[in-house]
């Protein structure tokens, strides 16, 4: 399943890129992220709690950044497992930034594969959950960039 979403934040591209480059800090603004640690160059290990339909899951996994083109493009691969629901997720992520009249337009494309018990909910439920998380992240990112402590 491919999910495409875009939003605009009121900050210049370079400032948004600097924020996105700080993965441990960035992770604190992603809904459901409970932990993240560096596991090597461009590799991060973490835990994401999510509720899909009536089932809660905690995915333990790895994010690997595979390509950077500052300050415009970032590609990553994500893999994780939830032991409780016997579910597995694999995704590729492409994020782009471009100047917009109101600041910076961020677009993302996520190619998501989910297997196991959570996959039974179908693409409509999975897509709605992903979009809800993206929208919450966009709002949190805007609030962080408006903070006097933002990069």
Order of alpha helices (4+ residues) and beta strands (2+ residues): beta-alpha-alpha-beta-beta-beta-beta-beta-beta-alpha
